Amino acid sequence: MRSLTTSFPGSAVILLGVTTIVVGLAWRFLSSLWSSRNVRARLADPRPDVRRAAVAVATNGGLARHAARLLEIARNDPDGSVRRAVAESVRRNVWEPIDNPSVLELRMWAEGRRAPADENRGERVLVTGAGGPAGVSVIRALKAAHHTVIAVDVDPLGAGLYLADEIDSVPPVDVPGFVDELIDIAERHGATALMPTLTEELCVIARCAEDVAAVVPLWISSFESLEACRDKWLFAAAMRDAGVSVPATGLASAEGVPGPWIVKPRCARGSRGVVAVDRAEDLRTAIEATDEPIVQTRLNGCEFTVDVLVSREGELVGVVPRWRLETKAGISTKGRTFSDDGVLLGVASIVGVLGLEGPANVQGFMTDDGPCFIEVNPRFSGGLPLSLASGADLVGEYLRGILGRPLRPERLAYREGTTMIRHFEEIYA
């Protein structure tokens, strides 16, 4: 007796297979549709205990699917226990990216349930460096949370200026009177918090932190900590003394530094002035062409950045490691969040040695011997949107810290494996 397969022509077998797949997909779709309708019906049930149970089912795996209905319940349900169930479910899903307006409103509503009345108002946040990638990212995050943003930059065409609510201009940071002008801007616009996004500005502001804080609240690291980050030679020396893995580093010399090499300014922003050198005979030219150069062994491996938020007590409250899968002009254009205990321990050591507070980003490479760290920027990074999209509300919690409110670690949890693919976006003025 022939088998069933051989008793049919080949085309019939293919048709049978396709039909089976279609029926299966249709069944899954109808089951999902029935389940969604059933959940919605139970969310509207007159019995509070049924509505509470439906909230748990509706939020299992995320808020987005039933976000609009949950938001309606949060605002209008007459039973307090049901509203509390929604609030608790929202807090359990802090990992979920905020790419749905109803999800964002749910989070804000749940936060408002826990916050005193004076914490519910939108703040007026003064953001410096509005034209840079970090400034733009901070402005967008603050706007999404319904705060008023006052943006300043040296460049009148800085992109972030055209995303903000109010704008002003500042002189270059190395011009005397920069801090005085910043204080005047804060007073004129009634700023309730200050968020600098450029390391050079942070170092200048730190010298006059008390004068600034008398007008507008801010929260930054000490000048000594900031300078140890800005000066890559000081950073490498401090890490070496603390036993943290860093590449071999020489000051204006490659003595004791194995090749291939990286030559870069001792103090510089991003990838400016960075030169890769493969041949020993080219080293002298690269060193002479670089302002206050340091020479480091060029590392192999996957590059990473870790966005962090450090409490005033030096505790690493928020930490989001992400691979820099592709970079352009020193800015991550493709990335993915990940988790690694060695990276976490290294970052904790670094922020502790430097005495950092507030936001920072730590950069390094994953080598065959484990993570090796190359620098720290004591500010938000240009790749911050990926960390925010993975669920870590670094900007919101930093704002709370500026205002003297306790940080909440549960708001800084992130989702591993979130991927970012960046593209250009135009602004017309």
Secondary structure, 3 states (H helix, E strand, C coil): CCCCCCCCCHHHHHHHHHHHHHHHHHHHHHHHHHHHHHHHHHHCCCCHHHHHHHHHHHCCCCCHHHHHHHHHHHHHCCCHHHHHHHHHHHHHCCCCCCCCHHHHHHHHHHHHHHCCHHHCCCCEEEECCCCCHHHHHHHHHHHHCCCEEEEEECCCCCHHHHCCCEEEECCCCCCCCHHHHHHHHHHHHCCCEEECCCHHHHHHHHHCHHHHHCCCCCCCCCHHHHHHHHCHHHHHHHHHHHCCCCCCEEECCCCCCCCCEEEEECCCCCCCCCEEECCHHHHHHHHHCCCCEEEEECCCCEEEEEEEEECCCCCEEEEEEEEEEEEECCEEEEEEECCCHHHHHHHHHHHHHHCCCEEEEEEEEEECCEEEEEEEECCCCCCHHHHHHCCCCHHHHHHHHHCCCCCCHHHHCCCCCCEEECCCCCCCC
